[in-house]
Amino acid sequence: MAAALPFMGNSLAAWASFDHANMLAARGTVQGVTITVCAVSASKTKGVSPQYSAAKSMVGYTGLVAFNQSYVLSTKMRLDNQMNAFLDRLRVRRLAFTFTVLATLSAGILIGSVAAHGVKGSEQGSASDATPLTLPSPQELSNGFSQIAKQVGPAVVNINTESLPKEQKNPHRRGFRSRVQPQDPQDGDGDNGDSQDFQDFFNRFFGGQNPEGPDADGGGNGIRQSLGSGFIVDPKGYIITNNHVVDKADKIYVKLSTDPDGDPGRPAKVVGVDKETDIAVIKIDSNNALPTVKLGNSDGEQVGDWVVAIGSPFALSQTVTAGIVSAKNRSIQPGAQGQFQHFIQTDAAINPGNSGGPLVNMKGEVIGVNTAIFTQSMGYQGVGFAMPSSTVVNVYNDLIGASHKVTRGSIGIRFQNNLSSAVGRVYGFKNGVLISAVDPSSPAASGGLKAGDIITGIDGRSIKDGDELVNIVSARKPGSKIQVAYLRDGKQQSTTVGIADRAELIGARNIASDDDQGASDKPDAAQNKLGITVKALSPEVSSRTNVKGAQIVSVKPGSFADEQGLTPGLVITAVNKKPVTNEQDFRNIVSGLKSGDDVVFTVVDPRAGKDSGGTYIGGTLP
């Protein structure tokens, strides 16, 4: 608010003195002084005070303005000096001021936190409707696994094998072959090479003999050793294990659970093996009765049941692992190779060295033989397979018999499994087995069965698929007979078919297959050695050219034949002066050629007509 300027008599000096004193009293209020001066110095303003009018009449307008201007300047200078002094003091004391501000803020935050905590504590202190927890009384946990380990462990053994270096008969032995089989045979077709491939699958993953390894068949200079497990089923020393554990072993040692560390074990001998199920029976001698396991029926196990695996993974004997039955009736090999292998799948840890060890249920009964794992890391990945005891018992009984082998029945047919529904609709059946081939000398051929027939029943029992047919027929003894119901052209018929020894049928079939394979290998030999493919000369061309021989179909670029100038269409009439009258003659001659031999072809160009004569083309076979 601006200060009033009262009129104090007729003396201008008195008025100015009063005003000066008033302004000094209002020091620091720049706004008040300025407003006061402006009020006094304003000219021609309506509503001026009487005091201003009196001052004007006494000194005149001009003198008053000059006085006011001088007064304002002096007052402004004083105020500027005071403000500068204040700012200087503020700069000097800035650090103390900043610290004071920060301390004030910190104190405010602290007070706020304490206040909030007090509020929260007040809230927690209120009662809730939650039910208090109680701790149960201590109880002894189930010791089922430990009881099983104590009960079964003494009958579980460690098996070590040694294989001595052998002279390699075929240094160019074939490795693994994967081929598509259009027909999955009922009686386990597939040559021995396929069986070996299947065997090698187990060998690589379970410490068995690996014929493709660096020490295989004399490929190394040292003794090859391997490790596995087994379990005693007869106090006389009979032991069940996997065939791939003892396959090709020259020496087998069995170490009991009571044998001291460092003891290599007791020598064992092979009683019998079954490659179809990868089961083997071995025996050790003992003066005392040995502890045995108790066998259970695997058919009673359910998916989700607890199981225990015991064995010697990585040479760690008496290792116990637990899991559940993950699946049943699991096949891991397609086609004929897996016809007799329907495994129990488990997630109990199984690793190399566990092969042949028992899979045990919670009653302490052996329900399977640990056989395989599915792995991409050569170790446990949660998927293991055990041969069920329902299969193992039958195999064991055959292996300890007089023949020491498993005899399975067969009728001599081949079929495809897992046919599409379209095939069933076209051939008019939902359940049954569609025959794709019949061996010429088999009981099925004698009974009148043909390719295209659909087997629907055996001895009055309906057949669902090929697995069921195999199980029924293979269980029959050779020499017995069965009644087969089948469909032919939509009509139901039946016939009596005898049962033959499956091994004998396969042996006869392999002989015929070897003959066929030998014949089919000869064109490959011509292709590999010479680089040409030939075919029989047609009667038309033979009549037109008056020659006999084998006609070239194709020539491989860069091959021996290509370098000699042989071309498709030419007819080979002789090789090294040996007449070629047909395709078979050519194959027989070429099969006897070897690297470094001189080879001379007599060829005729059928486009030259009759009696055109032959051309001689030859060189040294690289």
TIKELO-619319 format. One line per 8 residues: number of its first residue (from 1); for each residue x, y, z of C-alpha. Coordinates in steps of 0.02 Angstrom, whole numbers, padded with zeros to 5 digits. Layout:
<pts>
NUM = X:Y:Z | ...;
</pts>
This chain:
<pts>
1 = 00000:00000:00000 | 00073:00170:-00048 | 00119:00289:00096 | 00018:00450:00113 | 00106:00619:00098 | 00021:00738:00222 | 00039:00927:00200 | 00138:01003:00344;
9 = 00123:01191:00335 | 00188:01310:00206 | 00369:01250:00216 | 00424:01141:00072 | 00578:01087:00170 | 00469:01024:00310 | 00367:00922:00188 | 00521:00848:00107;
17 = 00596:00806:00277 | 00439:00715:00328 | 00436:00620:00164 | 00619:00571:00180 | 00591:00505:00354 | 00438:00410:00295 | 00535:00331:00153 | 00678:00279:00266;
25 = 00553:00195:00377 | 00486:00101:00227 | 00661:00048:00173 | 00666:-00112:00073 | 00491:-00085:00004 | 00531:-00029:-00170 | 00353:-00044:-00223 | 00293:00075:-00086;
33 = 00420:00211:-00128 | 00391:00201:-00313 | 00204:00210:-00293 | 00222:00358:-00178 | 00336:00453:-00295 | 00229:00412:-00444 | 00078:00475:-00351 | 00167:00638:-00314;
41 = 00248:00660:-00485 | 00099:00617:-00590 | 00037:00765:-00689 | -00135:00809:-00750 | -00215:00666:-00654 | -00393:00670:-00604 | -00433:00657:-00420 | -00263:00719:-00353;
49 = -00252:00744:-00167 | -00270:00915:-00086 | -00093:00899:-00020 | -00025:00886:-00196 | -00122:01038:-00251 | -00056:01140:-00104 | 00123:01088:-00141 | 00102:01139:-00321;
57 = 00037:01310:-00274 | 00184:01340:-00160 | 00335:01285:-00264 | 00265:01266:-00435 | 00247:01114:-00544 | 00420:01119:-00618 | 00511:01126:-00453 | 00411:00984:-00384;
65 = 00451:00872:-00532 | 00636:00910:-00520 | 00633:00867:-00336 | 00542:00705:-00365 | 00662:00648:-00503 | 00813:00680:-00393 | 00731:00591:-00249 | 00685:00437:-00352;
73 = 00861:00417:-00420 | 00941:00428:-00250 | 00817:00307:-00174 | 00840:00182:-00317 | 01029:00184:-00294 | 01012:00148:-00109 | 00895:00002:-00142 | 01008:-00070:-00277;
81 = 01154:-00067:-00158 | 01052:-00154:-00024 | 00994:-00289:-00146 | 01171:-00321:-00208 | 01230:-00341:-00031 | 01091:-00467:00003 | 01135:-00569:-00151 | 01318:-00569:-00102;
89 = 01274:-00637:00068 | 01163:-00770:-00015 | 01305:-00830:-00129 | 01425:-00843:00017 | 01301:-00943:00118 | 01237:-01052:-00028 | 01321:-01212:00035 | 01245:-01191:00207;
97 = 01077:-01151:00130 | 01082:-01305:00016 | 01128:-01416:00160 | 00985:-01343:00262 | 00860:-01378:00121 | 00919:-01559:00100 | 00914:-01589:00286 | 00738:-01522:00292;
105 = 00683:-01637:00149 | 00765:-01791:00228 | 00680:-01756:00392 | 00514:-01742:00303 | 00537:-01909:00214 | 00588:-01995:00375 | 00439:-01927:00467 | 00324:-01982:00325;
113 = 00395:-02160:00326 | 00373:-02176:00512 | 00197:-02116:00498 | 00157:-02240:00355 | 00235:-02384:00452 | 00130:-02340:00599 | -00024:-02348:00491 | 00027:-02517:00415;
121 = 00068:-02590:00583 | -00099:-02533:00643 | -00181:-02625:00497 | -00081:-02787:00527 | -00126:-02784:00705 | -00308:-02809:00663 | -00379:-02987:00673 | -00410:-03089:00511;
129 = -00525:-03233:00470 | -00381:-03351:00413 | -00371:-03524:00493 | -00206:-03552:00586 | -00091:-03688:00520 | -00048:-03841:00624 | 00104:-03955:00611 | 00063:-04141:00609;
137 = 00149:-04264:00723 | 00309:-04344:00654 | 00279:-04504:00557 | 00396:-04635:00483 | 00396:-04626:00293 | 00370:-04777:00181 | 00526:-04881:00156 | 00459:-04983:00009;
145 = 00604:-04941:-00106 | 00735:-04986:00022 | 00647:-05150:00060 | 00646:-05194:-00126 | 00831:-05153:-00140 | 00870:-05266:00008 | 00760:-05405:-00058 | 00813:-05406:-00242;
153 = 00988:-05332:-00235 | 01082:-05491:-00182 | 01021:-05582:-00338 | 01075:-05445:-00459 | 01246:-05475:-00537 | 01376:-05379:-00633 | 01430:-05457:-00799 | 01599:-05420:-00880;
161 = 01649:-05490:-01050 | 01809:-05498:-01150 | 01828:-05519:-01337 | 01997:-05565:-01409 | 02059:-05488:-01571 | 02011:-05589:-01723 | 02071:-05591:-01901 | 01953:-05488:-02007;
169 = 01885:-05594:-02147 | 01804:-05453:-02243 | 01892:-05285:-02226 | 01758:-05203:-02332 | 01615:-05256:-02222 | 01458:-05158:-02248 | 01399:-05041:-02112 | 01222:-05000:-02066;
177 = 01097:-05016:-02207 | 00927:-04935:-02201 | 00805:-04996:-02329 | 00619:-04983:-02354 | 00529:-05149:-02349 | 00362:-05144:-02440 | 00309:-05301:-02350 | 00326:-05335:-02165;
185 = 00330:-05525:-02155 | 00226:-05616:-02029 | 00362:-05740:-01990 | 00504:-05616:-01972 | 00574:-05598:-02146 | 00728:-05495:-02165 | 00901:-05562:-02194 | 01038:-05585:-02067;
193 = 01108:-05415:-02108 | 00952:-05332:-02042 | 00961:-05435:-01884 | 01141:-05380:-01863 | 01092:-05199:-01887 | 00963:-05219:-01749 | 01093:-05303:-01639 | 01215:-05160:-01669;
201 = 01081:-05038:-01608 | 01089:-05117:-01436 | 01277:-05140:-01441 | 01309:-04956:-01465 | 01197:-04900:-01322 | 01222:-05030:-01187 | 01404:-05076:-01179 | 01387:-05235:-01283;
209 = 01505:-05285:-01420 | 01509:-05158:-01561 | 01569:-05242:-01721 | 01589:-05074:-01804 | 01702:-05004:-01668 | 01890:-04981:-01677 | 01923:-05149:-01595 | 01796:-05246:-01698;
217 = 01847:-05405:-01783 | 02032:-05378:-01761 | 02025:-05194:-01805 | 02119:-05156:-01643 | 02265:-05236:-01555 | 02193:-05253:-01379 | 02063:-05354:-01288 | 01892:-05277:-01297;
225 = 01791:-05271:-01137 | 01609:-05233:-01103 | 01493:-05220:-00956 | 01314:-05269:-00916 | 01197:-05333:-00782 | 01092:-05488:-00749 | 00992:-05575:-00613 | 00993:-05751:-00543;
233 = 00832:-05851:-00569 | 00892:-06022:-00513 | 00997:-06060:-00357 | 01103:-06175:-00466 | 01175:-06020:-00550 | 01064:-05987:-00701 | 01060:-05803:-00747 | 00951:-05703:-00866;
241 = 01030:-05556:-00959 | 01027:-05475:-01131 | 01099:-05561:-01283 | 01192:-05403:-01335 | 01286:-05408:-01168 | 01367:-05577:-01205 | 01360:-05580:-01395 | 01529:-05624:-01474;
249 = 01614:-05630:-01304 | 01760:-05751:-01283 | 01759:-05738:-01094 | 01615:-05698:-00976 | 01636:-05658:-00791 | 01496:-05638:-00666 | 01523:-05541:-00507 | 01401:-05569:-00363;
257 = 01347:-05434:-00243 | 01449:-05518:-00105 | 01611:-05528:-00205 | 01746:-05407:-00147 | 01800:-05256:-00249 | 01937:-05297:-00371 | 01876:-05475:-00394 | 01846:-05503:-00581;
265 = 01706:-05626:-00542 | 01667:-05805:-00585 | 01679:-05876:-00761 | 01512:-05907:-00846 | 01456:-06000:-01000 | 01313:-05965:-01121 | 01167:-06084:-01108 | 01066:-06010:-01251;
273 = 01020:-05847:-01336 | 00871:-05777:-01429 | 00911:-05631:-01543 | 00729:-05599:-01581 | 00697:-05542:-01402 | 00878:-05501:-01356 | 00871:-05624:-01211 | 01015:-05737:-01156;
281 = 01037:-05866:-01019 | 01209:-05895:-00942 | 01266:-06005:-00797 | 01398:-05998:-00662 | 01455:-06139:-00548 | 01433:-06124:-00362 | 01454:-06240:-00215 | 01314:-06155:-00121;
289 = 01137:-06109:-00169 | 01132:-05934:-00238 | 01001:-05801:-00198 | 00866:-05782:-00330 | 00736:-05655:-00382 | 00549:-05683:-00381 | 00465:-05668:-00551 | 00301:-05575:-00572;
297 = 00174:-05567:-00714 | 00200:-05410:-00817 | 00023:-05423:-00887 | -00043:-05362:-00720 | 00057:-05201:-00720 | -00032:-05039:-00762 | 00029:-04876:-00834 | 00076:-04765:-00687;
305 = 00131:-04907:-00570 | 00294:-04880:-00477 | 00443:-04983:-00534 | 00626:-04999:-00482 | 00777:-05033:-00594 | 00932:-05115:-00521 | 01097:-05139:-00610 | 01275:-05079:-00640;
313 = 01267:-04920:-00745 | 01441:-04858:-00789 | 01513:-05000:-00681 | 01425:-04932:-00526 | 01359:-05096:-00458 | 01198:-05113:-00356 | 01130:-04947:-00418 | 00944:-04925:-00382;
321 = 00833:-04804:-00478 | 00645:-04780:-00471 | 00510:-04725:-00593 | 00342:-04776:-00660 | 00273:-04880:-00802 | 00257:-04751:-00940 | 00179:-04864:-01072 | 00153:-05046:-01117;
329 = 00166:-05149:-01276 | 00289:-05023:-01351 | 00378:-05069:-01513 | 00541:-04981:-01556 | 00591:-05077:-01712 | 00475:-05074:-01863 | 00422:-05223:-01966 | 00487:-05400:-01945;
337 = 00631:-05346:-01833 | 00512:-05293:-01696 | 00381:-05430:-01711 | 00430:-05514:-01547 | 00483:-05357:-01454 | 00342:-05270:-01364 | 00422:-05176:-01219 | 00371:-05099:-01055;
345 = 00418:-04915:-01064 | 00480:-04834:-00903 | 00558:-04672:-00845 | 00664:-04759:-00714 | 00844:-04710:-00752 | 00926:-04840:-00865 | 01102:-04810:-00929 | 01242:-04907:-01016;
353 = 01282:-05052:-00900 | 01101:-05075:-00845 | 01069:-05195:-00989 | 01005:-05363:-00926 | 00960:-05298:-00754 | 00787:-05322:-00678 | 00639:-05203:-00680 | 00547:-05234:-00516;
361 = 00371:-05191:-00457 | 00327:-05133:-00283 | 00300:-05314:-00228 | 00482:-05351:-00261 | 00439:-05456:-00415 | 00539:-05446:-00577 | 00421:-05393:-00717 | 00548:-05354:-00852;
369 = 00727:-05358:-00915 | 00802:-05186:-00947 | 00852:-05188:-01129 | 00855:-05021:-01219 | 00842:-04833:-01203 | 00796:-04694:-01320 | 00936:-04566:-01313 | 01022:-04432:-01413;
377 = 01161:-04408:-01286 | 01219:-04589:-01253 | 01138:-04574:-01081 | 00974:-04573:-00988 | 00839:-04457:-01057 | 00686:-04525:-00968 | 00636:-04659:-01095 | 00688:-04838:-01058;
385 = 00624:-05007:-01118 | 00613:-05175:-01032 | 00565:-05343:-01107 | 00410:-05399:-01010 | 00421:-05552:-00899 | 00275:-05634:-00992 | 00391:-05648:-01142 | 00551:-05683:-01045;
393 = 00481:-05836:-00955 | 00435:-05925:-01117 | 00603:-05885:-01196 | 00697:-05943:-01041 | 00606:-06108:-01036 | 00651:-06142:-01218 | 00834:-06093:-01194 | 00861:-06211:-01047;
401 = 00781:-06352:-01145 | 00869:-06488:-01241 | 00887:-06386:-01401 | 00941:-06226:-01309 | 00848:-06122:-01435 | 00678:-06043:-01456 | 00565:-06133:-01580 | 00429:-06029:-01659;
409 = 00294:-06083:-01778 | 00260:-06010:-01950 | 00145:-06041:-02098 | 00256:-05954:-02226 | 00163:-05795:-02274 | 00208:-05611:-02282 | 00095:-05463:-02251 | 00091:-05277:-02220;
417 = 00042:-05202:-02054 | -00044:-05036:-02022 | -00137:-05030:-02186 | -00239:-04875:-02225 | -00428:-04879:-02209 | -00440:-04859:-02397 | -00362:-05031:-02422 | -00490:-05108:-02305;
425 = -00634:-05025:-02398 | -00573:-05080:-02568 | -00541:-05260:-02513 | -00696:-05266:-02405 | -00631:-05296:-02228 | -00607:-05203:-02064 | -00512:-05330:-01961 | -00392:-05461:-02026;
433 = -00225:-05484:-02115 | -00203:-05456:-02301 | -00078:-05581:-02373 | 00050:-05498:-02486 | 00158:-05652:-02527 | 00160:-05840:-02496 | 00321:-05942:-02496 | 00308:-06075:-02632;
441 = 00355:-06223:-02521 | 00270:-06163:-02363 | 00121:-06240:-02269 | 00017:-06090:-02322 | 00046:-06132:-02506 | 00003:-06313:-02472 | -00158:-06258:-02388 | -00209:-06158:-02541;
449 = -00182:-05981:-02474 | -00135:-05849:-02602 | -00079:-05670:-02607 | -00232:-05558:-02590 | -00322:-05674:-02468 | -00376:-05596:-02303 | -00351:-05703:-02147 | -00494:-05666:-02027;
457 = -00478:-05804:-01896 | -00373:-05946:-01824 | -00461:-06095:-01746 | -00622:-05998:-01727 | -00537:-05846:-01648 | -00553:-05680:-01739 | -00391:-05598:-01795 | -00378:-05410:-01775;
465 = -00208:-05374:-01851 | -00039:-05446:-01895 | 00032:-05438:-01719 | -00108:-05547:-01655 | -00082:-05671:-01797 | 00104:-05682:-01761 | 00076:-05711:-01576 | -00045:-05854:-01608;
473 = 00053:-05941:-01747 | 00226:-05922:-01669 | 00165:-06003:-01508 | 00113:-06163:-01600 | 00233:-06307:-01610 | 00301:-06361:-01780 | 00204:-06509:-01848 | 00038:-06454:-01774;
481 = -00108:-06391:-01880 | -00225:-06242:-01872 | -00390:-06198:-01955 | -00376:-06035:-02052 | -00529:-05932:-02098 | -00502:-05810:-02242 | -00590:-05701:-02371 | -00562:-05721:-02557;
489 = -00655:-05611:-02679 | -00775:-05565:-02540 | -00820:-05745:-02499 | -00783:-05825:-02332 | -00680:-05985:-02344 | -00573:-06094:-02230 | -00429:-06215:-02245 | -00315:-06321:-02138;
497 = -00134:-06262:-02131 | 00014:-06347:-02050 | 00141:-06261:-01937 | 00323:-06263:-01989 | 00482:-06212:-01897 | 00503:-06027:-01926 | 00694:-06038:-01926 | 00692:-06172:-02060;
505 = 00573:-06072:-02171 | 00682:-05918:-02155 | 00837:-06019:-02194 | 00760:-06087:-02354 | 00700:-05915:-02402 | 00872:-05838:-02373 | 00952:-05967:-02487 | 00831:-05920:-02625;
513 = 00857:-05736:-02586 | 01046:-05757:-02596 | 01028:-05835:-02768 | 00918:-05693:-02825 | 01033:-05566:-02746 | 01183:-05643:-02831 | 01099:-05628:-02999 | 01048:-05449:-02964;
521 = 01224:-05404:-02905 | 01300:-05449:-03074 | 01223:-05305:-03170 | 01288:-05194:-03031 | 01460:-05270:-03057 | 01451:-05226:-03242 | 01397:-05052:-03198 | 01534:-05032:-03068;
529 = 01676:-05112:-03166 | 01634:-05057:-03342 | 01508:-04919:-03323 | 01378:-04996:-03438 | 01205:-05071:-03421 | 01143:-05201:-03545 | 00983:-05289:-03588 | 00933:-05443:-03687;
537 = 00931:-05417:-03874 | 00754:-05419:-03942 | 00706:-05554:-04068 | 00666:-05419:-04196 | 00839:-05341:-04188 | 00923:-05512:-04183 | 00829:-05566:-04340 | 00865:-05404:-04431;
545 = 01052:-05403:-04391 | 01078:-05591:-04389 | 01176:-05577:-04226 | 01155:-05630:-04046 | 01218:-05538:-03894 | 01178:-05407:-03760 | 01128:-05231:-03810 | 01199:-05079:-03718;
553 = 01065:-04977:-03634 | 01169:-04840:-03550 | 01350:-04788:-03526 | 01408:-04695:-03371 | 01504:-04536:-03415 | 01689:-04550:-03374 | 01682:-04738:-03352 | 01795:-04869:-03432;
561 = 01664:-04906:-03566 | 01643:-04720:-03602 | 01831:-04698:-03623 | 01835:-04845:-03746 | 01700:-04767:-03853 | 01555:-04884:-03816 | 01385:-04804:-03842 | 01204:-04852:-03808;
569 = 01126:-04958:-03945 | 01281:-05060:-03987 | 01267:-05249:-03971 | 01407:-05340:-03878 | 01435:-05509:-03961 | 01596:-05560:-03871 | 01709:-05508:-03726 | 01891:-05566:-03734;
577 = 01845:-05688:-03874 | 01711:-05767:-03765 | 01544:-05770:-03858 | 01400:-05669:-03784 | 01236:-05743:-03844 | 01124:-05666:-03710 | 01123:-05554:-03559 | 01170:-05693:-03439;
585 = 01327:-05735:-03538 | 01384:-05555:-03524 | 01355:-05552:-03335 | 01452:-05712:-03310 | 01602:-05648:-03407 | 01606:-05477:-03323 | 01595:-05554:-03149 | 01767:-05633:-03179;
593 = 01854:-05472:-03231 | 01971:-05383:-03112 | 02075:-05228:-03106 | 02223:-05234:-03228 | 02141:-05356:-03348 | 02139:-05319:-03533 | 01960:-05311:-03595 | 01913:-05320:-03779;
601 = 01733:-05302:-03837 | 01667:-05363:-04003 | 01521:-05252:-04046 | 01398:-05236:-04190 | 01299:-05082:-04240 | 01123:-05146:-04276 | 01090:-04994:-04387 | 01220:-05058:-04512;
609 = 01110:-05204:-04565 | 01150:-05387:-04589 | 01326:-05453:-04607 | 01402:-05284:-04567 | 01541:-05365:-04467 | 01602:-05327:-04294 | 01708:-05192:-04218 | 01842:-05225:-04087;
617 = 01857:-05103:-03943 | 01970:-05134:-03795 | 02081:-05069:-03656 | 02153:-05110:-03486 | 02030:-05110:-03343 | 02086:-04983:-03210;
</pts>
